[in-house]
Amino acid sequence: MKLPWFRTKGIVAPISVSGSGGSLVPASSSSTFMGFIRESFAGAWQRNVVIDNDRNLLAFSAVYACITLIANDIGKLRLKLMERDDDGGVWEEVDASVPAFSPVLRKPNHYQNRIQFLTCWMMSKLMHGNTYVLKRRDARNVVSELYVLDPRLVVPQLALDGSVFYQLNVDRISELEQAVIVPADEIIHDRMPALWHPLIGVSPIYACGSSATQGIRIQANSAAFFENMSRPSGVLTAPGTIQDSTAERLKKAFEENFSGSKLGRLAVLGDGLKYDAMTIPAADAQLIEQLKWTVEDVARCFHVPLHMIGSANPTFQNIGSLTQSYYTQTLQSHIESLELALDEGLSLPTKYGVELDLDGLLRMDTSSRFDAWGKAIGAGWMSPNEARLRENLEPVEGGQTPYLQQQNWSLAQLDKRTMPPDPAAAGPTPTIPAPALKPPPEAGVEGDDEVVSSEALAVALISKFAEAAYAEN
């Protein structure tokens, strides 16, 4: 059985799948007939309490802030094509020297630049748990364009032999004019942790959906509360028994005269009628504390520090340390996954790799950057010209070599030093004979009096210092 395999806008050829028997099964996270019952809290399914859909959850400020923060921060990092040197150690950036792979990193497709492409990649991954990128190849069978697909239009499929395929529905912006099935080597699939099926990532919204829904309900309740001029709803009570028709008439009259745009009017109640407020005040319901907790829970699921979304003040002011913590806790796993997905998706040779320029995270923090360059140059593992290049400055003469201070010695040289002898093993200190002194000049004879006395004094001092130094050793 032949299925409509294809390579989009590139080498068009039917691809047969040996061993699959032409039968594909959609990948699913369900393990039973009815699948998993995923509740926002225990008993929610029986009580018909469900969380809002993804579109409504984005209306909660914490969800929107976390998704856009991560997506925009990764989107602003420049894609670099790196090449390992001949010794197999140092990675160096290449550009025009490898035209086969560089263009698609600079301009992924016809309607997105690299920032929009990476931002769309991350938003699809964070919102839906999966990012599907369709490859477009040129006549050389080299990937020339990349399209981020709508994850709601993609269904992973499994053949009987375990091969992976993807069913793609119509997506005109990605130039898919009909539903097709493509093999896995035509799709770059980046996904969040797969909790139930290895091909289906799970969005953090699954874990924080109930908190986001609670936050939306709190905000809606507050909006309605203040829309009613902060006057809560209540109940009309009479001192005696009244008929149902009378109660209905009073209720209708009260709602018509004191609801909507007529709020704030003066009510005159007769016959002993009394109005009692029923809504719990915001202070009693700890409204602010509840709303704060929902924000913290959403940030926890996205692994975003609270100070990054304006919900808390950092305990220390070093922007470099804050950024490093944010990178390690939030961004690093996404960045590493994206780089590896592009390496494999573009079928790069072993000596090439894609890397995101992390300097974009500290572009505005000049003090941290300059402090880092100064320490690197002072330690001797970076040359001044390398630091100048990172700051987009021209090289200077003599700055291509790392420098160290003259008094620094290598470990090999320090290891070759001879240790001083042990005074206890050297035996008794030998007696150094005093140098012979010239006889004093005869009285009344002029000449070398001062010379003889100064020479004798110098010889005596030298002999004394030599004995003391030998005794110390």
Buried (B, 14 or more C-beta within 10 A) or exposed (E): EEBEBBBBBBEEEEBEBEEBEEEBEEBBBEEEEEEEEBBBEEEBEEEEEBBBEBEEBBBBBBBBBBBBBBBBBBBBBBBBBBBBEEEEEEBEEBEEEBEBBBBBBEBBBEEBEBBBBBBBBBBBBBBBBBBBBBBBBBEEEBBBBBBBBBBEBBBBBBBEEEBBBBBBBEBEEBBBEEEBBBBBEBBBBBBBEBEEBEBBBBBBBBBBBBBBBBBBBBBEBBEEBEEBEEEEEEEBEBEEEBEEEEEEEBEEEBEEEBEEEEEEEEEEEEEEBEEEEEBEEBEEEEBEEBBBBBBBBBBBBBBBBBBBBEBBEBEEEEBBEBBBBBBEEBBEEBBEBBBEBBBEBBEBEEEBBBBBEBEBBBEEBEEBBEEBBEEBBEEEEBBBBBBBEBEEEEEEEEBEEBEEEEEEEEEEEEEEEEEEEEEEEEEEEEEEEEEEEEEEEEEEEEEEEEEBBEBBEEBEEEBEEEBEEEEEE
